Amino acid sequence: MPPIAVFFDMDGVLLDSFEAWLAVMNTAAIHFGCPPISRKAGRDAFGQSTAADAELFYRGYTAEDVEAFYIAHFREHETLATATPGAKSLLDDLDVRGIPTAVITNTHSQVARPLLEALDLIPHALIASDDVENPKPAPDMIFRGCQVLGLTPWDVLIVGDSTFDQQAAAAAGSPFAGIGRVGGNFTIAEISEVLSIIDGTHR
């Protein structure tokens, strides 16, 4: 049976935000007196939790230190983030069909919410890192989104671009659509293919 709801990762799925995040992470590295973060290192870590960022890039500083810096300074770089082509029309199409949607992101809500609003990407629910005890790859965000929207995890399609999303979906028992190099129950090249999964016609 096709999924009856869709939960999206934010960065790399609904948003093309790598340049914005690399900029703010390197601004943080300068602030904390840590080594610069290369594009490869940033790409490899893209989508992980702030706690993992702190451990990997900002030794001697806590996740709380890093989170506070991200919240205070992301807006200086947010114009580098753009909506993924087709993201708004997909959310609109799902809404017209009565398909509930949520964004589940390891980004703090004080960064995620203004960014989604600025790009006119409005899901039915936003579950951010500060809404749960454990970020992805834990399944907490999926469970919380299901609680908010009155759903069960196995009825929700998780759409993501990282192993963190993939592992969270597996732990929750949700079908997973992987974009690009990350596979799952479905592998898609672009987010518009989500509609064919909902329709049961995806191949």
N, C-alpha and C positions, 0 to 999 in steps of 0.2 A: 504494500500500500504506500503511495507517495506521501512524503512529509506534509504536514498541515501547517507548519510554521517554519520560519527561517531565522537563524541567529548568525549575524555576520561579525567577524573580526573587523576592526576598524582600519588600522594602519596596514597598507599593502593590499587591502581588499576594497573597501569603500573609498579609501584615500590613497593618493600617491604622496606620501609624506616622508619618504626616506631623507630627502635633502633637508627638510625642516628639522628632523630629529638629529641628523648628523651634526647640523649647525649648533643646536642647543647643547648636545652632548659635548662637543668640543669647546663651547663656551664654558660649560661646567668644568671641563678638564683644566682649562686655564685658571678658572676661579679657585679650584681646589689644589692647584699646583701639581697636577698629574700629567702623564705623557699624553700627547695628542692621539686621537682615535682615527685609525686609517679607515678608508672606505670599506675595505674588505672586513675589518674587524666589526665595523658598524653594521654592515650587511649581515654578517654571521650572527650577530646578537639581536638583530631587528625583531621586535615583538616580544622579547623576554621581559621579565619583571624588573622593576626598579631595583629591587634587592639584588638581583643578578647583575644589573649594571654596576651597582655600588661595589660588589665583590670583584668584578672583572676589571673595571676601569678606574675606580676611585678608592683605592686601598686606604684604609684608615678613616673612611667616612661611612656613615650609616645610610641605610635606605631612606630614612627620614630626612637626612641632610640633602641627599640627592633629589628626593621628591619635592622638597621645598624649593630647591633651585629650579627644577623643571617648571613647577607651577608659576614661579615668579617671572621666568624668562622665556617661556615657550612663545608667548605672543610676539616677542621681538623677531621671531623667525616664521610665524605661522603663514605668512604670504607665500612661503615656499611650498606649502601643502596645497594640493588641488584635489578636487573630486575625481575619482576614477571615471573615465568615460562610461556613460550608461548607468552610473550608480543611482542618480536621482530618479531616472525613468523606471528603473527596476523597483525601487522602493515604492514609487507611485503605483506601478502596475500591481504589485503585491497587495498594496492597500486597497485598491479597487476590487481585487478578487477576494478581499476579506481574509487574507493570509497575514497573521500576526508576525511582526518582525522585532528583533532586538539587536543592539550592538553590544558585544561582549569584548571588552578591551582591557589590557594590562595598563593602560594609561589612566591616570587619575581623572576623576570626573570634572575637576576644575580646569583641566586642559581639554578633555574630550568634548564636553557639552558645548562650550563656546565655539569650538572648531567645527563640530557638526552643524550647529545652528548657522554659522557664518557661510557654510557651503550648502545650506538648505537641504541637508540630509537628515531627515527626522524619522527615526524608527518609533515603534510603539513603546519601546523600553530601552533604557541605557543601563547596562550593568558594567561598572568600572572597577578599577582595582581597590578603591576605598569602600566598595559596597560588599565585599566578601572578605573572609579571613585569609583565604589562600588564592593567589592569582593563578592563571594558566601556567603550567600544564595541569593543575588541579581542576576538577570539574565543577568547582563551587559556583562559578559564574553561570554555567548552564543551568544548574539546579536553582539558582536564585532567579534567573530569567523565567524559568518554568513556573516558579512559585508566583511571580508577579503577574504573569499572563495566563495562569490557570492551565498549564500544559504538562505533558509527560515527556521526559527526555527522548524517548524512542520515536516520538512523533515530530521531532524538531531536526531539521537539516542544519548542520553547522558548516559554515563556509569560511575557510581560512587559507592562509598561505604559509604557515609555519608548522614545524613539528609540535610546538606548544599547543596550537589549535587542534591538531590531529590527536595528540595524547589526551587532551581534555575531552574531546568528543568520545574517544574510546572508553575513557573512565566513566563517562556519564551514560554510555549505552546509546549514543545518538549517531545517526548516519552522518558521514562527513564528506563534503565536497572540497577537494584540494585544488588550489589554483597553481598552475605552473609545475614546479618540480616536486611539490608535495602531493602525494596520492591519497586515495581514500576509497570509500564506497563508490565515489564518482570522482573523475578527474576532469577539470574544465580549464579552458584556455582563457575565458573571460566571464565576468559575472552574469552577463545576459543569459548564459546557459542555465542558470538557476531555474528559469521559467520552464524549460523542458524537463527538468527533474521534477518540479511540482506537477507538471502535466503527465508525468510517467512516460515521456517519449524520448528521454535522453539515451544516447547510445555511447 
